[in-house]
Amino acid sequence: MMIYLDNAATTPMSKEALEAYQQVARHYYGNSSSLHDYGSASANLLQTCRSELSRMISGKAEGIYFTSGGSESNYLAIRSLLTGNEQKGKHIITTQTEHASIHTLCKTLEKEGYEVTWLPVDSNGIIAISQLKAALREDTCLVTIHHANSETGILQPLEAIGSLLKEKNILFHSDCVQTFGKIRIDVEKLHLTSLSISAHKIYGPKGVGALYIDPKVSWKSPYQGATHESGMRPGTVDVPGVASFVTAAQVLEPLMQDRREKYEMLRIFFLKQIHKAWLPITIEGENLKGLPHILGLRIAGVEGQHVMLECNRKGIAISTGSACQVGSQSPSRTMLATGKTVDQAHEFIRISFGIHTTINDLEVTLQALKEIIEERMKRSG
């Protein structure tokens, strides 16, 4: 049995989420847009799910739109807010460390005539509020900054960002895919116009996510003539998937603090063992506020790709960063943005704990990393 330490990429479905999917697929198979009783039953269940999800983020039920996942939610949020608020201007502010779905979209928007300011980050990947303030203009329409970095787990100061943007009446989107179900999210407290979340990061099904847009804000879907999800997107809503998603979230909600404490314990153990063994491993943002279950590491002089493949050979699943960028072979954008050289950025690996991770899993992983380092030293020596 392999040791799975890539939970920031995706998680196995929970027993409860699987059972919910099966039950709803069997009993609520009507199209939620159909006017007969089967359709009404599905629509009612969908509304219950909408209300429950909005409660978890302290939002309004009418602001929840179900999607195919975090990437589509990011795309829909940014596109629909820009199109619905063209009078505000064509200036966007973001960072170089966003998820690939936002980074790629902002590059596309630049070609379409929008001006994008790419905010710098410090050596840990955090933006400075003073630099954001200096970048704001009369024609700034939207700011999009993630809640937690998917490669390092480092948290951005969303509340301070939100307060500043609310004061200036600027739209604020945040990719909260990594934080939902791990830490409390309050859209009012963070002053968010919109956010994106996804089911498969919290032991729910793949292909299901949600977008929240403040109901007071105007938007216009990029899908002309779309009839589902209040005109936000086309396609029959996956009611079993949505029910499974919300069930997974309900299971996690009361356990957030306990899980956080467990991950902090695992993290402290892992870091102590690295220091104890004098391993040449750098931990990104080691002492900063972040998600304790995500560890961004670099082994001096060893390519991340090599470490990942060797770990896989030894029965351990880790990653070299965001799963949405795998195959590109390009160095980590987050590492480059934090001032690392191209070679250092290529060293990056990510280890992410989950509910099934044990101390023994980490001991086996540490031994594997030690062997990889020793093997590399022998070759270079």
GUGURO-916749 format. One record per residue (C-alpha): residue number from 1; residue in one letter; chain; x, y, z. Coordinates in Angstrom, 3 decimals. Layout:
BEGIN
i  aa  ch  X  Y  Z
NUM  a  A  X  Y  Z
...
This chain:
BEGIN
i  aa  ch  X  Y  Z
1  m  A  0.000  0.000  0.000
2  m  A  1.452  3.365  -1.048
3  i  A  1.857  6.251  1.366
4  y  A  -0.228  9.154  0.033
5  l  A  1.193  12.615  0.784
6  d  A  -0.386  14.637  -2.023
7  n  A  -3.623  15.745  -0.358
8  a  A  -3.273  19.351  -1.565
9  a  A  -3.700  18.009  -5.124
10  t  A  -6.732  15.852  -4.348
11  t  A  -8.188  13.752  -1.546
12  p  A  -9.866  10.325  -1.470
13  m  A  -13.648  10.531  -1.152
14  s  A  -14.961  10.038  2.378
15  k  A  -17.345  7.212  3.228
16  e  A  -20.069  9.774  3.990
17  a  A  -19.576  11.615  0.679
18  l  A  -19.726  8.334  -1.272
19  e  A  -22.887  7.254  0.537
20  a  A  -24.541  10.629  -0.085
21  y  A  -23.673  10.425  -3.784
22  q  A  -25.151  6.950  -4.068
23  q  A  -28.356  7.812  -2.183
24  v  A  -29.029  11.008  -4.128
25  a  A  -28.174  9.419  -7.488
26  r  A  -30.703  6.702  -6.735
27  h  A  -33.552  8.862  -5.409
28  y  A  -33.034  12.366  -6.873
29  y  A  -32.262  11.652  -10.517
30  g  A  -34.665  14.256  -11.942
31  n  A  -33.214  17.272  -13.787
32  s  A  -33.390  20.126  -11.256
33  s  A  -34.643  22.437  -14.040
34  s  A  -37.571  20.191  -14.971
35  l  A  -41.048  21.263  -13.858
36  h  A  -42.379  17.834  -12.837
37  d  A  -42.199  16.440  -9.306
38  y  A  -38.914  14.607  -9.914
39  g  A  -37.366  17.902  -11.035
40  s  A  -38.851  19.794  -8.085
41  a  A  -37.450  17.259  -5.618
42  s  A  -33.957  17.713  -7.114
43  a  A  -34.352  21.512  -7.147
44  n  A  -35.393  21.515  -3.480
45  l  A  -32.406  19.392  -2.497
46  l  A  -30.130  21.702  -4.487
47  q  A  -31.569  24.702  -2.630
48  t  A  -30.910  23.003  0.715
49  c  A  -27.297  22.406  -0.364
50  r  A  -26.994  26.048  -1.477
51  s  A  -28.250  27.286  1.907
52  e  A  -25.949  24.962  3.826
53  l  A  -22.840  25.932  1.822
54  s  A  -23.613  29.650  2.121
55  r  A  -23.996  29.255  5.904
56  m  A  -20.493  27.759  6.080
57  i  A  -18.959  30.881  4.507
58  s  A  -21.359  33.344  6.187
59  g  A  -22.815  34.289  2.808
60  k  A  -26.267  34.361  1.195
61  a  A  -27.793  31.279  -0.457
62  e  A  -28.634  33.202  -3.647
63  g  A  -24.912  33.957  -4.094
64  i  A  -23.924  30.282  -4.470
65  y  A  -23.483  28.834  -7.980
66  f  A  -22.460  25.210  -8.403
67  t  A  -19.703  24.537  -10.950
68  s  A  -17.379  21.791  -12.152
69  g  A  -14.629  22.798  -9.706
70  g  A  -12.212  25.477  -8.555
71  s  A  -10.766  26.307  -11.981
72  e  A  -14.175  26.930  -13.569
73  s  A  -15.266  28.903  -10.494
74  n  A  -12.210  31.163  -10.838
75  y  A  -12.882  31.641  -14.560
76  l  A  -16.590  32.385  -14.069
77  a  A  -16.023  34.751  -11.143
78  i  A  -13.467  36.907  -12.938
79  r  A  -15.141  36.885  -16.362
80  s  A  -18.670  37.524  -15.076
81  l  A  -17.610  40.300  -12.675
82  l  A  -15.535  42.080  -15.318
83  t  A  -18.330  41.869  -17.916
84  g  A  -20.961  42.967  -15.403
85  n  A  -18.940  45.957  -14.229
86  e  A  -17.315  47.342  -17.374
87  q  A  -17.989  50.914  -16.214
88  k  A  -15.469  50.452  -13.367
89  g  A  -12.489  50.218  -15.742
90  k  A  -10.099  47.714  -17.300
91  h  A  -7.365  47.495  -14.680
92  i  A  -6.851  44.226  -12.748
93  i  A  -4.445  43.509  -9.891
94  t  A  -3.192  40.009  -9.088
95  t  A  -0.003  38.157  -8.089
96  q  A  2.473  35.912  -9.906
97  t  A  1.718  33.143  -7.401
98  e  A  -1.957  32.515  -8.257
99  h  A  -3.317  29.128  -9.319
100  a  A  -2.746  28.324  -13.004
101  s  A  -6.448  28.927  -13.825
102  i  A  -6.201  32.574  -12.705
103  h  A  -2.684  33.183  -14.005
104  t  A  -3.619  31.913  -17.483
105  l  A  -6.889  33.892  -17.543
106  c  A  -5.129  37.139  -16.563
107  k  A  -2.571  36.584  -19.356
108  t  A  -5.500  36.137  -21.787
109  l  A  -7.220  39.274  -20.465
110  e  A  -4.030  41.265  -21.146
111  k  A  -4.319  40.256  -24.811
112  e  A  -7.966  41.400  -24.751
113  g  A  -7.082  44.940  -23.716
114  y  A  -7.145  44.728  -19.929
115  e  A  -4.155  46.059  -18.022
116  v  A  -2.904  43.677  -15.348
117  t  A  -0.629  44.708  -12.478
118  w  A  1.302  41.694  -11.177
119  l  A  2.005  42.480  -7.531
120  p  A  5.405  41.415  -6.204
121  v  A  5.596  39.098  -3.183
122  d  A  8.252  38.852  -0.470
123  s  A  10.653  35.907  -0.010
124  n  A  7.798  33.935  1.597
125  g  A  5.238  34.735  -1.094
126  i  A  3.195  37.328  0.824
127  i  A  2.058  40.618  -0.695
128  a  A  2.581  43.966  1.057
129  i  A  -0.599  45.993  1.668
130  s  A  1.422  49.172  0.980
131  q  A  2.321  47.899  -2.504
132  l  A  -1.295  46.949  -3.202
133  k  A  -2.397  50.411  -2.091
134  a  A  0.189  52.042  -4.374
135  a  A  -0.993  49.920  -7.331
136  l  A  -4.673  50.952  -7.030
137  r  A  -5.972  53.339  -9.710
138  e  A  -9.190  55.099  -10.628
139  d  A  -9.871  52.435  -13.268
140  t  A  -9.033  49.409  -11.047
141  c  A  -12.027  47.123  -11.481
142  l  A  -10.956  43.873  -9.829
143  v  A  -8.319  42.470  -7.486
144  t  A  -7.836  38.684  -7.385
145  i  A  -5.572  37.246  -4.670
146  h  A  -5.650  33.667  -3.384
147  h  A  -6.307  32.821  0.264
148  a  A  -3.542  30.199  0.632
149  n  A  -0.799  29.316  -1.823
150  s  A  -1.331  25.800  -3.172
151  e  A  2.409  25.029  -3.191
152  t  A  3.513  26.374  0.204
153  g  A  0.251  26.805  2.167
154  i  A  1.207  30.400  3.057
155  l  A  -1.827  32.593  3.836
156  q  A  -2.357  36.067  2.383
157  p  A  -3.707  38.892  4.635
158  l  A  -7.195  38.763  3.094
159  e  A  -8.941  40.742  5.817
160  a  A  -6.583  43.723  5.435
161  i  A  -6.799  43.486  1.628
162  g  A  -10.610  43.290  1.780
163  s  A  -10.896  46.311  4.089
164  l  A  -8.782  48.438  1.752
165  l  A  -10.727  47.381  -1.364
166  k  A  -14.131  47.846  0.277
167  e  A  -13.157  51.406  1.161
168  k  A  -12.282  52.020  -2.511
169  n  A  -15.334  50.106  -3.848
170  i  A  -13.162  47.685  -5.850
171  l  A  -14.288  44.098  -6.592
172  f  A  -12.330  41.438  -4.699
173  h  A  -12.108  37.768  -5.722
174  s  A  -10.192  35.073  -3.839
175  d  A  -9.359  31.497  -4.751
176  c  A  -10.203  29.714  -1.468
177  v  A  -9.906  26.171  -2.840
178  q  A  -7.062  25.218  -0.463
179  t  A  -8.546  26.849  2.654
180  f  A  -12.227  25.839  2.544
181  g  A  -12.841  23.060  5.072
182  k  A  -9.443  23.725  6.711
183  i  A  -9.991  27.172  8.272
184  r  A  -13.061  29.350  8.841
185  i  A  -14.025  31.549  5.906
186  d  A  -16.331  34.516  6.446
187  v  A  -17.072  36.455  3.246
188  e  A  -18.382  39.431  5.255
189  k  A  -15.351  39.636  7.537
190  l  A  -12.944  39.276  4.600
191  h  A  -14.999  41.739  2.484
192  l  A  -14.962  39.336  -0.477
193  t  A  -17.040  39.998  -3.585
194  s  A  -16.516  36.425  -4.747
195  l  A  -14.672  33.228  -3.911
196  s  A  -14.124  29.783  -5.391
197  i  A  -14.121  26.403  -3.622
198  s  A  -13.862  22.772  -4.731
199  a  A  -15.151  19.407  -3.496
200  h  A  -12.193  17.136  -4.217
201  k  A  -9.871  18.989  -1.808
202  i  A  -12.172  18.135  1.136
203  y  A  -12.877  14.418  0.528
204  g  A  -15.730  15.088  -1.875
205  p  A  -16.084  14.119  -5.571
206  k  A  -14.010  15.474  -8.445
207  g  A  -15.758  17.633  -11.018
208  v  A  -17.835  19.585  -8.476
209  g  A  -17.184  23.020  -7.012
210  a  A  -18.894  26.268  -6.137
211  l  A  -18.580  29.950  -6.831
212  y  A  -19.901  32.603  -4.474
213  i  A  -20.733  36.109  -5.692
214  d  A  -22.156  38.736  -3.347
215  p  A  -25.820  39.051  -4.460
216  k  A  -25.564  42.861  -4.235
217  v  A  -22.970  42.909  -7.039
218  s  A  -23.877  42.810  -10.736
219  w  A  -22.386  40.153  -13.011
220  k  A  -22.857  38.871  -16.542
221  s  A  -22.038  35.274  -17.449
222  p  A  -19.530  34.679  -20.266
223  y  A  -21.917  31.925  -21.445
224  q  A  -24.561  33.727  -23.490
225  g  A  -28.001  32.204  -23.129
226  a  A  -27.002  29.938  -20.227
227  t  A  -30.082  28.778  -18.313
228  h  A  -28.708  26.728  -15.405
229  e  A  -27.541  28.122  -12.061
230  s  A  -29.510  31.368  -12.523
231  g  A  -27.937  31.872  -15.936
232  m  A  -24.357  31.494  -14.686
233  r  A  -23.496  28.384  -16.728
234  p  A  -24.950  25.829  -19.144
235  g  A  -25.346  22.119  -18.437
236  t  A  -27.552  20.033  -16.173
237  v  A  -26.501  20.421  -12.534
238  d  A  -24.874  17.354  -10.969
239  v  A  -27.240  17.086  -7.982
240  p  A  -25.659  13.889  -6.531
241  g  A  -22.211  15.493  -6.863
242  v  A  -23.385  18.660  -5.132
243  a  A  -25.021  16.700  -2.289
244  s  A  -21.834  14.666  -1.899
245  f  A  -19.755  17.903  -1.849
246  v  A  -21.909  19.501  0.856
247  t  A  -21.913  16.257  2.892
248  a  A  -18.093  16.182  2.787
249  a  A  -18.030  19.808  3.967
250  q  A  -20.515  19.073  6.777
251  v  A  -18.330  16.199  8.008
252  l  A  -15.222  18.404  8.088
253  e  A  -16.786  21.502  9.639
254  p  A  -16.911  20.413  13.323
255  l  A  -13.505  18.706  13.026
256  m  A  -11.515  21.665  11.638
257  q  A  -9.755  22.550  14.896
258  d  A  -8.907  18.913  15.723
259  r  A  -7.561  18.319  12.214
260  r  A  -5.495  21.508  12.370
261  e  A  -3.945  20.390  15.667
262  k  A  -3.152  16.980  14.191
263  y  A  -1.504  18.545  11.119
264  e  A  0.500  20.937  13.304
265  m  A  1.747  17.971  15.350
266  l  A  2.739  16.088  12.174
267  r  A  4.433  19.191  10.770
268  i  A  6.436  19.826  13.965
269  f  A  7.530  16.168  14.046
270  f  A  8.606  16.260  10.375
271  l  A  10.562  19.506  10.724
272  k  A  12.251  18.384  13.957
273  q  A  13.436  15.170  12.305
274  i  A  14.838  17.132  9.324
275  h  A  16.833  19.406  11.670
276  k  A  17.897  16.495  13.890
277  a  A  19.322  14.590  10.916
278  w  A  21.006  17.760  9.526
279  l  A  19.376  17.115  6.161
280  p  A  20.070  19.815  3.503
281  i  A  16.363  20.605  3.154
282  t  A  14.908  24.132  3.042
283  i  A  11.316  24.576  4.246
284  e  A  9.497  27.429  2.510
285  g  A  7.835  29.825  4.988
286  e  A  8.803  27.512  7.858
287  n  A  7.767  29.831  10.705
288  l  A  4.981  31.766  9.014
289  k  A  1.209  31.595  9.337
290  g  A  -0.092  29.075  6.846
291  l  A  -1.906  25.791  6.371
292  p  A  0.001  23.254  8.517
293  h  A  -0.801  20.307  6.232
294  i  A  1.111  21.755  3.251
295  l  A  4.916  21.648  3.302
296  g  A  6.911  23.204  0.463
297  l  A  10.466  21.853  0.487
298  r  A  13.675  22.167  -1.501
299  i  A  16.587  19.703  -1.324
300  a  A  19.780  21.555  -2.219
301  g  A  21.159  20.436  -5.588
302  v  A  18.457  17.803  -6.274
303  e  A  15.704  18.353  -8.849
304  g  A  12.187  18.039  -7.475
305  q  A  11.181  15.820  -10.368
306  h  A  13.930  13.343  -9.429
307  v  A  12.850  13.352  -5.750
308  m  A  9.209  12.815  -6.691
309  l  A  10.017  9.872  -8.999
310  e  A  12.359  8.271  -6.454
311  c  A  9.738  8.628  -3.710
312  n  A  7.186  7.057  -6.035
313  r  A  9.592  4.144  -6.621
314  k  A  9.799  3.749  -2.846
315  g  A  5.984  3.724  -2.519
316  i  A  5.411  7.346  -1.480
317  a  A  3.242  9.812  -3.432
318  i  A  4.377  13.451  -3.220
319  s  A  4.294  16.235  -5.825
320  t  A  6.470  18.891  -7.409
321  g  A  3.836  21.586  -6.873
322  s  A  0.441  22.413  -8.296
323  a  A  -1.089  19.411  -10.069
324  c  A  -2.586  21.768  -12.675
325  q  A  0.916  22.579  -13.912
326  v  A  2.376  19.079  -14.032
327  g  A  3.796  18.137  -17.405
328  s  A  4.928  21.655  -18.193
329  q  A  8.401  20.931  -16.717
330  s  A  8.687  24.652  -16.020
331  p  A  10.059  25.790  -12.651
332  s  A  7.607  26.688  -9.857
333  r  A  6.185  30.183  -10.462
334  t  A  5.806  30.631  -6.718
335  m  A  9.499  29.906  -6.152
336  l  A  10.572  32.278  -8.922
337  a  A  8.294  35.025  -7.580
338  t  A  9.839  34.642  -4.111
339  g  A  13.298  35.320  -5.510
340  k  A  14.656  31.814  -6.090
341  t  A  16.893  31.069  -9.076
342  v  A  15.590  28.818  -11.861
343  d  A  17.704  25.932  -10.510
344  q  A  16.366  26.462  -6.983
345  a  A  12.789  26.636  -8.303
346  h  A  13.347  23.288  -10.041
347  e  A  14.266  21.773  -6.640
348  f  A  10.775  22.351  -5.249
349  i  A  8.651  19.485  -3.901
350  r  A  5.406  19.528  -1.944
351  i  A  4.308  17.160  0.806
352  s  A  0.698  17.507  1.997
353  f  A  -0.910  15.606  4.850
354  g  A  -4.455  14.290  5.025
355  i  A  -6.779  12.705  7.558
356  h  A  -5.120  9.293  7.068
357  t  A  -1.493  10.505  7.461
358  t  A  0.428  8.949  10.372
359  i  A  3.771  9.550  12.128
360  n  A  4.925  6.243  10.619
361  d  A  4.172  7.572  7.110
362  l  A  6.423  10.544  7.815
363  e  A  9.195  8.367  9.274
364  v  A  9.214  6.256  6.093
365  t  A  9.229  9.432  3.969
366  l  A  12.111  10.966  5.931
367  q  A  14.122  7.772  5.488
368  a  A  13.406  7.864  1.735
369  l  A  14.517  11.515  1.489
370  k  A  17.680  10.674  3.458
371  e  A  18.481  7.827  1.019
372  i  A  17.859  10.080  -2.012
373  i  A  20.187  12.745  -0.559
374  e  A  22.910  10.171  0.304
375  e  A  22.693  8.631  -3.172
376  r  A  23.046  12.068  -4.789
377  m  A  26.028  12.929  -2.550
378  k  A  27.750  9.654  -3.501
379  r  A  27.310  10.434  -7.202
380  s  A  28.521  14.013  -6.935
381  g  A  31.320  13.004  -4.534
